[in-house]
Amino acid sequence: MGEKTGIILVNKKRGMTSHDVVDEIREILHQKKVGHMGTLDPQAEGLLVLGVGRATRLFPFLVKGTKVYTGIIRLGAETDTYDRDGKILSEVKEFNLTGEEIKKAMGEFVGQIIQVPPPFSAKKMGGKRMYDLARKGKKVEPKPVKVEIYYFTLKSYDPPYLHFDIKCSAGTYVRSIAHDLGKKLGVGGYLDYLKRLRSGEFSLENAYSLEELRKLAEEGRIDEAIIPLNRVLNEYPAVYLREEGIWRAKHGNFIPLKMVGGKEGGRRNDYFRLMDFRSNFIGIGKPGKEGGELGIRPVLILGE
């Protein structure tokens, strides 16, 4: 079995790290070149996007997509990890909040906001993962980051638990959202449950469990679960290159528009998917100009 290339969507179980899933896929495919396109906390479940083979080089583009989650926040307590697995730091035994009060507070998170990542997170500080430093009792002061929340809606409220849906930019920590909402409501809060439903253009509906992937591999049908590269990054238009354009792309050279045979799809024009006329994915390019001539400048070529 030769090296596979493409995208695999995995329905991750709670308790597994993203790297645990990568290791499982490496074993199933019998190949080392596998990487996840955006981590998912061990406490969370749901969609994890993996690149295999040459697709791992698409990480800078695939990791930028928006994320959609559903989950549960437990009000009335705070933990050091901002989720149910942490140590309880404070607790409010009795409080009275209405659904309308909660909705109003949630609405204040919509838009561009500044959030502080949880101390127990995979972000690095001084070259070390913050969760490693925090576990050793060292002082951790995460730097605030700008994120965007597209919606944060209350599905139901069964005190002290509120069920929510959220769509957010890449890099958003929903644990911090839960913690900060609890602060805003004056009672504290932590993330009790989280499931990722979407990541960029990919949906949990199309994901496979590890058990299903192992069975497909045993039956020699694992290719059914691998999304080919000519079917990803569909937000960018596909441009079909003539022979000379293909040669120039593979050598990283500027491609004049006269070497482009056609263009279709996509809603953005900051980057293009470079294809040959057999719809084989060559790489990524962006609009450019050279010597007064318009064209495409390659930015990522996958090679053979």
Summary of the structure (lengths in Angstrom):
residues: 304
radius of gyration: 22.3
end to end distance: 16.4
largest distance: 72.2
contacts: 957
relative contact order: 0.17
helix: 26%
strand: 38%
